[in-house]
Amino acid sequence: MSISRLERLGSGILTRSCPPELVDQVVDEAGRSEERRRLLSARFTVYFVLAMCLSRRPTAWKSSGW
């Protein structure tokens, strides 16, 4: 799957708005930090959920069962 320039720009803006250190702190405070290294880290999952929430195309989620 190819990531477009626009998608990369969007993720850059998201990481500037919510720095990785802040995301890690919130995950730790929620008691949801990883006990071991996984393919999808807690940090990545937070950014993914934030991106879905900010997406302007909620109909794209319907095909995946959301």
N, C-alpha and C positions, 0 to 999 in steps of 0.2 A: 504494500500500500504506500503510495506516494503522498508526502505532506506538501501542500502548496505553500508558497511564500506568505500568503495571507494568513494561513493557519499558524505558521511559525511566528509571524508578527504578533498574532493574538496571544500565543502562549508566552511570548516575551513580555507583553504588556501585563499579562496575568501574574507572571513571576515578579515583575517590578512592583505591582500593587500589593501582592502578598509574598514577601520574600521567603525563601525556603526555611530560614531560621524561625520565622513566625509560624509557618505551617508545622514545622517539627515541634515547636513549643506547644502549640494547641493540641497536636496529636498526643504528646506526652502527658499534658494536663488532663486530657480525656481518658487517659489510661489505655490507649489503643496503639501504643508503639509495638513494633515487631519484635518477636522473640528470636527470630532468625531471618536471614536474608531471603527474600522471595522475588519472583519475577516482577510482580507489580508491588512496589513499595507503598507504604501508607501515604507518603508525600505525593507520589504520582496519583494515587487514588483520589486524594483531596483535590489536586489540580484538575483531574478529569471530571469530578463532580461539579466543581466550580464552573468549568468550561461548559458543561451540559446545561447548567442553570442559566448561564449567560447567553447561550445559543439562541439565535433568532429563528431557528428551524426546529421547533419541538415535534413537528410531524416526522422528522427523520428518526425519532426514537420509537415510533409506533411499529416499525417493521421489526425491531429487535425484541418486542414484547413489553416494552416499558409503557 
